[in-house]
Amino acid sequence: MSSFNRRRALQGPRDGHGGAGIVAADDGSGGDTPGQIRLMFNENPYGPSPKALAEVAKILPMTAYYPGAIEDDLMGLFMARHQIDREQVFLASGSNEGLQAAMMAFGKHGKVISPTLTYSDHLHYAEKLGVAVHRVPLREAWP
């Protein structure tokens, strides 16, 4: 008599055991085609430059923390480089935080227009706040 094994149960009929097994959900990406850039994901197909990697390596020990300790210095660099005032700069801990802040700041003045095929967490967040979100197909025969 064999005992229940979760790994075997998840593998399902592939190894002769009963059950439907569990398969990965289709993310709609159509698979990983070499050379194809998946615009619905936040990806850079080229990766960072060697110079960027060297600079990141210098500050890597600090990346486990929120930017509070260096925020003033970082904001000063942005302001000086682009000749802008502090009120014109927003520092976020990731792109989703920035996108959500934009939804809160500008969504109440009208509707948000977004492509149908995109990263959508910030759009769902906006809808929960009562912001009208209008999704536009990227091409005519798009769902």
C-alpha positions as CSV (number, residue, x, y, z in Angstrom):
1,M,0.0,0.0,0.0
2,S,1.4,3.4,-1.0
3,S,1.1,6.5,1.1
4,F,-0.3,9.8,-0.2
5,N,2.4,12.0,-1.8
6,R,1.6,15.6,-2.7
7,R,4.2,15.7,-5.4
8,R,2.8,12.6,-7.0
9,A,-0.8,13.9,-6.7
10,L,0.3,17.1,-8.5
11,Q,2.0,15.2,-11.3
12,G,-1.2,13.3,-11.9
13,P,-1.6,10.9,-14.8
14,R,1.9,11.5,-16.2
15,D,3.4,8.8,-13.9
16,G,0.4,6.4,-13.9
17,H,-1.4,7.8,-10.9
18,G,-5.0,8.9,-11.1
19,G,-6.2,12.4,-11.0
20,A,-6.2,15.3,-13.4
21,G,-3.0,16.8,-12.2
22,I,-2.3,20.5,-12.0
23,V,-1.0,22.4,-15.0
24,A,0.2,26.0,-15.1
25,A,-2.4,28.5,-16.1
26,D,-1.9,30.2,-19.5
27,D,-0.7,33.8,-18.9
28,G,-1.7,34.8,-22.5
29,S,1.9,35.5,-23.5
30,G,1.9,32.9,-26.2
31,G,5.1,31.4,-24.9
32,D,8.6,32.6,-25.0
33,T,9.5,33.2,-28.6
34,P,13.1,34.2,-29.0
35,G,13.5,37.8,-30.1
36,Q,9.9,38.7,-29.2
37,I,9.3,41.5,-26.8
38,R,6.3,40.9,-24.5
39,L,4.9,44.4,-24.1
40,M,2.3,43.4,-21.6
41,F,5.1,42.7,-19.1
42,N,7.5,45.1,-17.4
43,E,10.6,43.7,-19.1
44,N,13.8,44.9,-20.8
45,P,14.9,42.3,-23.4
46,Y,18.4,43.8,-23.5
47,G,19.2,43.8,-19.8
48,P,21.2,46.5,-18.1
49,S,24.5,47.7,-19.5
50,P,27.8,46.7,-18.0
51,K,28.3,50.2,-16.7
52,A,24.8,50.1,-15.0
53,L,25.6,46.7,-13.5
54,A,28.9,48.1,-12.0
55,E,27.1,51.0,-10.4
56,V,24.3,48.8,-9.0
57,A,26.9,46.5,-7.5
58,K,28.3,49.5,-5.5
59,I,24.9,50.2,-3.8
60,L,23.6,46.6,-3.7
61,P,24.0,46.3,0.1
62,M,21.5,49.3,0.5
63,T,18.8,47.9,-1.8
64,A,17.0,46.0,1.0
65,Y,15.7,49.2,2.5
66,Y,13.3,51.9,1.5
67,P,15.0,55.1,0.1
68,G,14.2,57.3,3.2
69,A,17.9,57.7,4.2
70,I,19.0,58.8,0.7
71,E,15.8,60.4,-0.5
72,D,17.0,64.0,-0.1
73,D,20.2,63.4,-1.9
74,L,18.4,61.5,-4.7
75,M,15.8,64.2,-5.1
76,G,18.5,66.8,-5.2
77,L,20.2,65.0,-8.0
78,F,16.9,64.8,-10.0
79,M,16.1,68.4,-9.4
80,A,19.6,69.7,-10.4
81,R,19.8,67.5,-13.5
82,H,16.4,68.4,-14.8
83,Q,16.2,72.0,-13.4
84,I,12.9,71.3,-11.6
85,D,11.4,72.1,-8.2
86,R,10.8,69.6,-5.4
87,E,7.1,69.7,-6.0
88,Q,7.6,68.4,-9.5
89,V,9.3,65.1,-8.4
90,F,7.7,62.0,-6.9
91,L,9.8,59.2,-5.5
92,A,8.2,55.8,-5.4
93,S,9.3,52.4,-4.2
94,G,8.5,50.6,-7.5
95,S,6.5,51.5,-10.6
96,N,3.2,50.1,-9.3
97,E,3.3,52.6,-6.4
98,G,3.9,55.4,-8.8
99,L,1.1,54.3,-11.1
100,Q,-1.3,54.0,-8.2
101,A,-0.4,57.5,-7.1
102,A,-1.1,58.8,-10.6
103,M,-4.5,57.1,-10.6
104,M,-5.4,58.8,-7.3
105,A,-4.1,62.2,-8.4
106,F,-5.4,62.4,-11.9
107,G,-8.2,59.8,-12.1
108,K,-10.7,62.0,-10.2
109,H,-10.5,64.6,-13.0
110,G,-11.8,62.2,-15.7
111,K,-11.3,58.7,-17.0
112,V,-8.1,56.7,-17.3
113,I,-7.4,55.4,-20.8
114,S,-5.2,52.3,-21.0
115,P,-4.4,49.6,-23.6
116,T,-6.4,46.4,-23.1
117,L,-3.2,44.3,-23.0
118,T,-1.2,45.7,-20.1
119,Y,-0.1,45.2,-16.5
120,S,-3.4,46.0,-14.8
121,D,-3.1,46.0,-11.0
122,H,-3.1,49.8,-10.9
123,L,-6.2,49.9,-13.1
124,H,-8.1,47.6,-10.8
125,Y,-7.0,49.7,-7.9
126,A,-8.3,52.8,-9.7
127,E,-11.6,51.1,-10.4
128,K,-12.0,50.2,-6.7
129,L,-11.6,54.0,-5.9
130,G,-14.4,54.8,-8.4
131,V,-12.1,56.0,-11.2
132,A,-13.6,55.3,-14.7
133,V,-11.1,53.1,-16.6
134,H,-11.5,52.9,-20.4
135,R,-9.5,50.0,-22.0
136,V,-8.6,50.5,-25.7
137,P,-7.7,47.6,-27.9
138,L,-4.2,47.7,-29.4
139,R,-5.6,46.7,-32.8
140,E,-9.0,46.5,-34.5
141,A,-9.6,42.7,-34.0
142,W,-8.4,42.7,-30.4
143,P,-10.5,41.3,-27.6
